[in-house]
Amino acid sequence: MPTRSKFGARAGAAAKAKAKAKGTEVLRDWLALTWFTDSTPILGLRRSVWNWLLLVGTAVIGYLAGAAVPLLIAGLLFVGGAVTVGRAMRVMPARRRFVECLVEDTRQVAGHPRSTTAVQVPASSRIKVSRWGAKNRPLVMDVTFAKTAPAAPPLARGLLEKALDQVPNPYTETGGGWVFSTNPKTGQLHAEAVPAGDERG
């Protein structure tokens, strides 16, 4: 029979593994959002572009100032890191939950398979959001549907489009909507949010 110390060791190992996995997830989210995928516009530029500009600017200041203001440079890097890590910890899980809910809402019409203990089906493999807008709402996404799904036939594609029309996007409050097309190479349904008055809408 396992002793209490063995149970404690197992619990400690499980806690360490969980903490390591969480740390890896936060690091991956921070790298992806901060430097590559954050498409939130600020003064006409993506937020990720601003992050690169600020990093380069800080490095240039540090190089020109030399050892004169090391604490200032370290402080800027620390504050910038804390802000971007905090944003990644808030934004990325919210986006994943959004996609997971969207997959669940369109599961029947799109024929999304369910995960099992043997085979995990990531939500992002069924609905890929390539650009996000304000309030963590999608701007551009591609939806993969099963060949046997109700919406698979071209004439029935409107079933999936109708379901996606209910998805809020950054232009929803101002009367915007979605424009749909089919990717000829992948067969995926491509959805792009457009503002009110856009001739494509």
C-alpha positions as CSV (number, residue, x, y, z in Angstrom):
1,M,0.0,0.0,0.0
2,P,1.4,3.4,-0.9
3,T,2.6,5.4,2.0
4,R,1.6,9.0,2.6
5,S,5.0,10.2,1.5
6,K,4.5,8.5,-1.8
7,F,1.2,10.2,-2.3
8,G,2.8,13.5,-1.4
9,A,5.6,12.9,-3.9
10,R,3.0,12.1,-6.6
11,A,1.0,15.2,-5.8
12,G,4.1,17.3,-5.8
13,A,5.2,15.9,-9.2
14,A,1.7,16.5,-10.6
15,A,1.7,20.1,-9.4
16,K,5.1,20.7,-10.9
17,A,4.1,19.3,-14.2
18,K,0.9,21.4,-14.2
19,A,2.9,24.5,-13.3
20,K,5.4,23.8,-16.1
21,A,2.6,23.2,-18.6
22,K,1.0,26.5,-17.6
23,G,4.3,28.4,-17.8
24,T,4.9,26.9,-21.3
25,E,1.4,28.0,-22.4
26,V,1.9,31.5,-21.1
27,L,5.3,31.8,-22.8
28,R,3.9,30.5,-26.1
29,D,0.9,32.8,-25.9
30,W,3.1,35.8,-25.1
31,L,5.4,35.1,-28.0
32,A,2.6,34.6,-30.5
33,L,0.4,37.5,-29.4
34,T,3.1,40.1,-28.6
35,W,5.3,39.7,-31.6
36,F,3.3,38.1,-34.4
37,T,-0.5,37.8,-34.2
38,D,-1.8,40.8,-32.3
39,S,-3.7,42.6,-35.2
40,T,-5.5,45.1,-33.0
41,P,-4.9,48.5,-34.8
42,I,-3.3,51.4,-33.1
43,L,-2.9,54.6,-35.1
44,G,-3.1,52.6,-38.3
45,L,-0.5,49.9,-37.3
46,R,-1.0,46.5,-35.8
47,R,-0.2,46.3,-32.1
48,S,2.5,43.7,-32.8
49,V,4.3,46.1,-35.1
50,W,4.2,48.8,-32.3
51,N,5.7,46.2,-29.9
52,W,8.6,45.6,-32.4
53,L,9.1,49.4,-32.8
54,L,9.2,49.9,-29.1
55,L,11.6,47.1,-28.6
56,V,14.0,48.5,-31.3
57,G,13.6,52.0,-29.9
58,T,14.5,50.9,-26.4
59,A,17.5,49.0,-27.7
60,V,18.7,52.0,-29.6
61,I,18.3,54.2,-26.6
62,G,20.2,51.7,-24.5
63,Y,23.0,51.6,-27.1
64,L,23.3,55.3,-27.4
65,A,23.1,56.0,-23.7
66,G,25.5,53.2,-22.8
67,A,25.8,52.6,-19.1
68,A,24.4,56.0,-18.2
69,V,20.8,54.9,-17.7
70,P,20.9,51.1,-17.1
71,L,18.1,51.3,-14.6
72,L,15.8,53.2,-17.0
73,I,16.3,50.7,-19.8
74,A,15.8,47.8,-17.4
75,G,12.7,49.5,-16.0
76,L,11.3,50.0,-19.5
77,L,11.9,46.4,-20.4
78,F,10.4,45.1,-17.2
79,V,7.3,47.3,-17.6
80,G,6.9,46.4,-21.2
81,G,7.3,42.7,-20.4
82,A,4.8,42.8,-17.6
83,V,2.2,44.6,-19.7
84,T,2.5,42.3,-22.7
85,V,2.6,39.1,-20.5
86,G,-0.5,40.3,-18.7
87,R,-2.3,41.0,-22.0
88,A,-1.4,37.6,-23.4
89,M,-2.7,35.9,-20.2
90,R,-6.0,37.7,-20.6
91,V,-6.5,37.7,-24.4
92,M,-5.3,34.4,-25.6
93,P,-7.4,32.2,-23.3
94,A,-10.4,34.3,-24.1
95,R,-9.8,33.8,-27.8
96,R,-9.5,30.1,-27.4
97,R,-12.7,29.9,-25.5
98,F,-14.4,32.0,-28.2
99,V,-13.3,29.5,-30.9
100,E,-14.3,26.5,-28.8
101,C,-17.8,28.0,-28.3
102,L,-18.0,28.7,-32.0
103,V,-17.0,25.2,-32.9
104,E,-19.7,23.9,-30.6
105,D,-22.3,26.2,-32.0
106,T,-21.6,25.1,-35.6
107,R,-20.8,21.4,-34.8
108,Q,-24.1,20.1,-36.2
109,V,-24.2,22.0,-39.4
110,A,-20.5,21.8,-40.1
111,G,-20.0,18.2,-38.9
112,H,-17.1,19.0,-36.5
113,P,-15.9,15.8,-34.9
114,R,-15.7,15.5,-31.2
115,S,-12.5,14.9,-29.3
116,T,-12.0,11.5,-27.6
117,T,-9.5,10.3,-25.1
118,A,-7.6,8.7,-27.9
119,V,-7.9,11.5,-30.5
120,Q,-7.9,15.1,-29.6
121,V,-9.4,17.5,-32.1
122,P,-8.3,21.1,-31.4
123,A,-10.9,23.7,-32.0
124,S,-8.4,25.7,-34.0
125,S,-8.1,22.9,-36.5
126,R,-11.8,23.4,-37.4
127,I,-12.1,27.1,-37.2
128,K,-8.9,29.1,-37.8
129,V,-9.1,32.8,-36.9
130,S,-6.3,34.6,-38.8
131,R,-7.2,38.1,-37.7
132,W,-8.8,39.5,-34.6
133,G,-10.4,42.8,-33.9
134,A,-11.6,44.8,-30.9
135,K,-13.3,43.0,-28.0
136,N,-11.6,39.8,-29.0
137,R,-13.9,39.4,-31.9
138,P,-12.8,37.7,-35.2
139,L,-12.2,39.7,-38.3
140,V,-11.1,36.9,-40.7
141,M,-11.7,33.2,-40.2
142,D,-11.7,29.9,-42.2
143,V,-14.1,27.1,-41.3
144,T,-13.4,23.5,-42.1
145,F,-16.4,21.3,-42.5
146,A,-16.9,17.6,-42.9
147,K,-17.6,16.1,-46.3
148,T,-20.8,14.5,-44.9
149,A,-21.9,17.7,-43.1
150,P,-25.4,19.2,-43.9
151,A,-23.6,22.3,-45.2
152,A,-21.1,20.4,-47.3
153,P,-23.1,20.5,-50.6
154,P,-22.4,23.9,-52.4
155,L,-26.2,24.6,-52.5
156,A,-26.5,24.0,-48.8
157,R,-23.5,26.2,-47.8
158,G,-26.0,28.8,-46.8
159,L,-26.8,26.8,-43.7
160,L,-23.3,27.3,-42.3
161,E,-23.2,31.0,-43.5
162,K,-26.5,31.6,-41.6
163,A,-25.0,30.1,-38.4
164,L,-21.8,32.3,-38.8
165,D,-23.9,35.4,-39.5
166,Q,-24.8,35.3,-35.8
167,V,-21.2,35.6,-34.7
168,P,-20.4,39.1,-33.5
169,N,-17.5,40.9,-35.2
170,P,-15.9,44.3,-34.5
171,Y,-18.5,46.0,-36.9
172,T,-21.6,44.4,-35.5
173,E,-22.8,47.4,-33.4
174,T,-22.4,49.7,-36.4
175,G,-24.4,47.5,-38.8
176,G,-21.6,45.5,-40.3
177,G,-21.7,41.9,-41.2
178,W,-19.9,39.0,-42.8
179,V,-18.9,38.2,-46.4
180,F,-18.4,34.6,-47.3
181,S,-16.5,32.8,-50.0
182,T,-15.1,29.3,-50.6
183,N,-11.4,28.7,-50.8
184,P,-10.9,26.8,-54.1
185,K,-7.7,25.1,-52.8
186,T,-8.8,23.9,-49.4
187,G,-12.6,23.9,-49.8
188,Q,-12.9,25.8,-46.5
189,L,-15.5,28.5,-46.0
190,H,-13.8,31.9,-45.7
191,A,-15.5,34.6,-43.7
192,E,-14.4,38.2,-43.5
193,A,-16.0,40.9,-41.4
194,V,-16.9,44.1,-43.2
195,P,-18.3,47.4,-42.0
196,A,-21.7,48.8,-42.8
197,G,-21.8,50.2,-46.4
198,D,-19.1,47.9,-47.7
199,E,-20.1,46.9,-51.2
200,R,-19.1,43.3,-50.6
201,G,-21.6,43.0,-47.8
